[in-house]
């Protein structure tokens, strides 16, 4: 428990109205997008500026109080769970878009800016920020940077790290540092900027970021290809890319998810399909038309039983809204969902899909899937009930085998969700022990008292082999 005198100090720093200790508030900030993790903090605070946040970190470091940074809480790896209690540092009130620089195609924003709000503001200037995680309605820029978020568009445009030019960071000891800058090229010293990106809030608190932007493309088209066999759908991803087309997006939705989406909110998806692929191309009108023709030709030639080209923007938006609500549809009627984001080389996506189907039969489980298929990034979800000990045990064993399969097929255990609490037990099996030792040394250097989101990525008891 945090001493009352510390609560008083926090109230002095950020204002009484920004410090919360009620049971209801602590419960609210005890969980994230996972269904298996929860832990109450001792206090939740909402700093309004960098100076106050720096003072909070200095106080926490001096008193050795755990600090868990948090944005929208949409992450699904347990990364924002205050597993060690202490302070939840919520940055949602630091939400200013301070500058949109169209001439240099960049924006400066605070960490609490919600991605959807940024997207809408940028669109007024004919600009966009390519990373688009499915949680963009609530995800904040700080969290997107902490997790190095991707999303459907990263097939063509890349992930968050390609669009962060500079940032302001508060270290666990309270120092305020600035990394990177506002230029596209910057090779001054070690690339510390990218050590903070994807560090899952364990090395410092990102308070402000300079983001690289892109011009909105003048044209785009959406294609839905329908398959009677999900494995063939997986094979079609590489087929399209081999044909010389790099779509903006290639998304995968399996039969169970299609039907759950249609039960929740009918979008006109084919309920008898074993899987569908959604393609989007963007760019100059002529190029978009030609790429669409190639996608349709390849899909029909290689096993699609139906191919639909969206006839209007509204129809295209319907398809993509269906994909975006797919994750929430999975959670709708299930008490516990184990959902992951294993990633394999694209050519091995079909065998990963096949392995998931085999494991569903082996364990007699419902294993369903969405995915950013263009990146080989699959989100298998196992539907279970944590209160049913036997069923939950089978579910965790099946997920273990999915992780093993991803590594066997040349992939990794996380493409965009991070490690957090959810995947710690797999980290030691999939990372070079020397690399893990280097990571821990960096953590100790920046966070000598281990207050910054402790117990995340690896367990403090993990001892890599010497």
KOLTOR-980299 format. One line per field, with one value per residue (C-alpha): residue in one letter; chain; x, z, y. Coordinates in steps of 0.02 Angstrom, whole numbers. Each point is the difference from the previous one (the first is absolute). Layout:
N
type [A:...] .
mol [A:...] .
X [X:...] .
Z [Z:...] .
Y [Y:...] .
END
This chain:
466
type [X:X:X:X:X:X:X:X:X:X:X:X:X:X:X:X:X:X:X:X:X:X:X:X:X:X:X:X:X:X:X:X:X:X:X:X:X:X:X:X:X:X:X:X:X:X:X:X:X:X:X:X:X:X:X:X:X:X:X:X:X:X:X:X:X:X:X:X:X:X:X:X:X:X:X:X:X:X:X:X:X:X:X:X:X:X:X:X:X:X:X:X:X:X:X:X:X:X:X:X:X:X:X:X:X:X:X:X:X:X:X:X:X:X:X:X:X:X:X:X:X:X:X:X:X:X:X:X:X:X:X:X:X:X:X:X:X:X:X:X:X:X:X:X:X:X:X:X:X:X:X:X:X:X:X:X:X:X:X:X:X:X:X:X:X:X:X:X:X:X:X:X:X:X:X:X:X:X:X:X:X:X:X:X:X:X:X:X:X:X:X:X:X:X:X:X:X:X:X:X:X:X:X:X:X:X:X:X:X:X:X:X:X:X:X:X:X:X:X:X:X:X:X:X:X:X:X:X:X:X:X:X:X:X:X:X:X:X:X:X:X:X:X:X:X:X:X:X:X:X:X:X:X:X:X:X:X:X:X:X:X:X:X:X:X:X:X:X:X:X:X:X:X:X:X:X:X:X:X:X:X:X:X:X:X:X:X:X:X:X:X:X:X:X:X:X:X:X:X:X:X:X:X:X:X:X:X:X:X:X:X:X:X:X:X:X:X:X:X:X:X:X:X:X:X:X:X:X:X:X:X:X:X:X:X:X:X:X:X:X:X:X:X:X:X:X:X:X:X:X:X:X:X:X:X:X:X:X:X:X:X:X:X:X:X:X:X:X:X:X:X:X:X:X:X:X:X:X:X:X:X:X:X:X:X:X:X:X:X:X:X:X:X:X:X:X:X:X:X:X:X:X:X:X:X:X:X:X:X:X:X:X:X:X:X:X:X:X:X:X:X:X:X:X:X:X:X:X:X:X:X:X:X:X:X:X:X:X:X:X:X:X:X:X:X:X:X:X:X:X:X:X:X:X:X:X:X:X:X:X:X:X:X:X:X:X] .
mol [A:A:A:A:A:A:A:A:A:A:A:A:A:A:A:A:A:A:A:A:A:A:A:A:A:A:A:A:A:A:A:A:A:A:A:A:A:A:A:A:A:A:A:A:A:A:A:A:A:A:A:A:A:A:A:A:A:A:A:A:A:A:A:A:A:A:A:A:A:A:A:A:A:A:A:A:A:A:A:A:A:A:A:A:A:A:A:A:A:A:A:A:A:A:A:A:A:A:A:A:A:A:A:A:A:A:A:A:A:A:A:A:A:A:A:A:A:A:A:A:A:A:A:A:A:A:A:A:A:A:A:A:A:A:A:A:A:A:A:A:A:A:A:A:A:A:A:A:A:A:A:A:A:A:A:A:A:A:A:A:A:A:A:A:A:A:A:A:A:A:A:A:A:A:A:A:A:A:A:A:A:A:A:A:A:A:A:A:A:A:A:A:A:A:A:A:A:A:A:A:A:A:A:A:A:A:A:A:A:A:A:A:A:A:A:A:A:A:A:A:A:A:A:A:A:A:A:A:A:A:A:A:A:A:A:A:A:A:A:A:A:A:A:A:A:A:A:A:A:A:A:A:A:A:A:A:A:A:A:A:A:A:A:A:A:A:A:A:A:A:A:A:A:A:A:A:A:A:A:A:A:A:A:A:A:A:A:A:A:A:A:A:A:A:A:A:A:A:A:A:A:A:A:A:A:A:A:A:A:A:A:A:A:A:A:A:A:A:A:A:A:A:A:A:A:A:A:A:A:A:A:A:A:A:A:A:A:A:A:A:A:A:A:A:A:A:A:A:A:A:A:A:A:A:A:A:A:A:A:A:A:A:A:A:A:A:A:A:A:A:A:A:A:A:A:A:A:A:A:A:A:A:A:A:A:A:A:A:A:A:A:A:A:A:A:A:A:A:A:A:A:A:A:A:A:A:A:A:A:A:A:A:A:A:A:A:A:A:A:A:A:A:A:A:A:A:A:A:A:A:A:A:A:A:A:A:A:A:A:A:A:A:A:A:A:A:A:A:A:A:A:A:A:A:A:A:A:A:A:A:A:A:A:A:A:A] .
X [0:56:16:-129:139:45:-181:7:160:-79:-152:116:92:-146:-148:-125:-123:125:37:-121:-2:-183:-32:-100:142:132:-106:-22:188:38:-24:31:-58:45:-126:124:94:-54:86:-48:119:12:-35:-43:65:-26:146:-37:176:179:62:-127:33:186:-31:-109:139:130:-112:-37:183:50:-135:22:-183:-50:-68:-106:-26:-167:-90:-165:25:-38:156:-25:159:-20:123:-100:-51:74:56:114:-131:64:-47:-96:60:-139:49:-173:-12:162:-93:48:43:122:50:-43:136:-64:153:116:-134:16:-100:45:-119:-11:-3:-183:-66:-122:49:-173:1:169:-60:-151:104:130:-132:-52:176:4:122:0:101:17:6:-180:-21:-177:-22:28:-165:75:187:114:161:105:-66:21:183:26:-65:66:-176:-35:-171:-65:93:173:15:31:44:90:-24:9:189:11:-104:75:131:26:-73:7:24:2:119:-43:118:-98:120:-81:90:-31:43:6:-62:-105:106:-17:183:87:155:70:59:-90:-179:-77:-166:-34:48:-146:-117:-74:73:-178:16:144:135:-90:-157:-24:-84:12:42:46:-84:34:-156:-53:-112:-171:0:-119:-81:-31:-96:-56:-18:-75:53:-104:76:-70:166:92:168:-24:-42:167:89:-79:93:167:-80:-55:168:90:-107:87:-135:32:-174:-23:-88:-33:-111:-57:-166:-51:-174:-37:46:-99:-156:25:21:-159:-96:61:-20:-41:123:-40:149:-22:-47:40:181:138:98:6:144:-27:118:23:108:34:96:-23:-166:79:113:-142:-109:139:46:-183:-11:152:-67:-166:88:117:-138:-113:142:57:-155:-115:-179:-59:85:-89:63:-78:-107:3:93:-144:11:189:-23:-125:128:134:-117:-43:184:24:-140:59:103:-143:-116:115:-15:-189:-63:158:55:185:93:182:49:174:93:128:88:82:80:-146:34:-29:-167:-98:88:-30:-185:-3:90:-128:-140:89:23:-185:-42:137:-59:-185:5:-69:155:-48:107:18:161:104:32:111:131:-22:-75:-138:-109:-58:-127:-47:-172:-1:-53:132:-117:-8:168:9:-59:115:147:-33:-12:168:82:-71:64:171:0:-51:150:112:-69:34:181:14:-61:133:-107:-12:-117:-58:-20:-81:-81:161:51:-72:-55:-83:152:140:15:38:130:140:-34:7:133:189:51:137:-126:-113:148:35:-182:5:159:-83:-149:113:96:-157:-103:119:-140:-110:-154:-50:-135:89:-31:-38:81:99:-30:122:44:55:183:70:139:175] .
Z [0:-37:153:21:-2:-177:-55:69:-96:-160:27:21:-162:-117:95:113:-144:-96:138:27:135:4:-14:-160:-85:55:-70:-165:-24:55:-171:-185:-161:61:90:113:94:135:146:90:17:161:-87:-174:-53:-155:-28:-109:-54:-14:151:117:-73:28:182:19:-69:115:150:-55:-30:170:89:-112:-51:-155:-143:-141:-146:-88:-148:-63:81:-165:0:5:80:180:-27:94:145:162:54:135:64:24:-119:-163:-99:-124:-138:-77:53:-91:-165:-101:-185:13:-182:-172:-122:-175:-85:85:17:186:159:182:123:184:57:49:-173:-59:-171:-74:51:-84:-158:-14:23:-126:-130:0:-65:-125:109:94:128:-70:157:31:140:11:166:-77:67:175:-17:42:-83:154:4:-187:17:154:-94:-173:-66:-176:-72:-174:-94:58:-148:-114:121:145:188:129:13:-181:43:161:-33:176:173:174:134:189:73:156:97:-56:-128:-156:-160:-185:-127:-189:-77:-141:-147:-103:18:169:36:150:125:53:-58:172:-76:-58:167:78:-142:38:178:68:127:92:-37:14:-36:-174:21:-174:-174:-169:-130:-186:-108:-175:-130:-15:-161:-135:-32:87:-34:107:-54:99:-53:68:28:39:81:123:-44:-182:58:91:-158:-100:100:-75:-170:-9:56:-124:-136:33:103:174:66:143:99:-8:145:46:84:33:-3:186:10:-159:76:168:-88:-100:158:87:-142:-176:-130:-139:25:-76:147:-92:-39:90:-8:-92:-47:-7:-114:-16:-126:-2:-103:-171:-82:-147:113:118:-144:-68:171:34:-165:46:173:-73:-134:124:126:-132:-74:167:86:48:-26:-8:-19:35:-40:113:-114:110:143:114:-47:24:170:45:-38:104:143:5:16:134:109:-21:159:107:-79:62:178:-5:69:75:180:-34:-164:-27:-150:-70:-148:-59:-162:-129:-170:-120:-94:161:41:-79:107:157:-42:-29:166:94:-77:50:178:12:-40:112:153:-46:10:-98:-75:-112:-93:-74:-68:-93:-130:-108:138:49:163:64:153:57:141:112:81:176:181:131:135:-88:53:-123:-150:39:20:-173:-71:72:-64:-173:2:53:-155:-110:64:-31:-176:-38:52:-93:-158:15:89:164:150:-22:-153:80:169:100:138:154:125:-125:-88:128:14:-186:-6:73:-130:-149:35:5:185:-35:-80:153:112:-102:15:188:13:-98:118:152:-71:-34:146:144:127:-119:24:-183:-45:95:-32:-184:-153:113:177:126:48:-177:-3:-177:-17:13] .
Y [0:177:111:137:129:-56:22:177:33:-64:111:148:-41:-36:72:-89:-13:-108:-127:-146:-134:-53:-188:30:94:-125:-141:94:12:-178:-81:25:-84:-174:-111:-91:137:121:89:158:147:101:165:65:170:108:120:151:47:-59:96:-80:-171:21:43:-154:-110:78:-31:-179:-37:69:-100:-153:-3:-99:106:-71:120:-15:76:-70:-170:-88:-108:-189:-66:58:142:131:-112:74:-173:74:122:176:141:-9:150:36:121:20:184:43:-4:152:-4:144:16:-68:52:-37:75:-124:-136:-25:27:30:-80:-41:-181:-2:45:-134:-65:23:184:23:-89:115:158:-55:-41:184:38:-144:-97:-165:-98:-177:-111:-55:-128:-68:89:171:66:-2:-32:146:55:-40:-178:-21:50:-109:-153:48:-27:-58:-37:-43:138:-52:-120:150:139:-82:10:140:4:59:154:64:133:62:-5:72:-133:7:-127:-100:115:153:73:70:-47:30:-134:11:161:70:-55:-158:-43:4:-103:93:-130:-158:-19:14:53:-176:-76:92:-50:-173:1:-21:141:-83:130:167:98:72:170:76:-63:73:-109:-21:11:-49:81:-80:-102:63:-169:-165:-160:-146:-182:-143:-175:-145:-173:-171:-48:112:-76:48:176:3:-57:140:132:-48:-28:181:67:-112:79:165:86:69:40:121:-135:-187:-55:-176:-46:-179:-77:8:184:39:-75:85:168:-29:-47:157:125:-62:62:-122:-115:-175:-111:-161:49:-95:163:165:113:188:94:187:91:187:127:78:-47:-92:-102:-43:-61:-111:-71:-39:-94:-104:-42:-56:-104:-85:-38:-77:-101:-70:-61:143:-51:180:169:164:174:131:108:154:81:-46:-184:1:82:-137:-135:86:39:-185:-42:132:-67:-179:0:65:-128:-139:62:23:-166:-76:18:-21:24:-41:106:15:76:-124:46:-112:30:26:-161:-98:79:-144:-131:105:11:-188:-33:105:-104:-161:61:46:-182:-71:96:10:190:146:83:146:125:172:67:126:-133:109:0:-182:66:-116:34:-172:9:-145:11:-67:33:33:-69:-169:-68:-145:98:146:-118:-73:175:53:-159:31:179:-62:-110:147:98:-151:-16:183:-19:-166:87:135:128:95:-2:179:109:151:-35:-11:-120:84:-131:-115:-72:6:-187:-13:137:-105:-134:116:131:-13:0:126:117:-16:41:157:52:-22:104:141:-10:10:148:102:-63:-42:-23:-103:107:20:-126:-140:-185:31:-83:-117:-58:73:-180:-45:-41:-14:-130:69] .
END
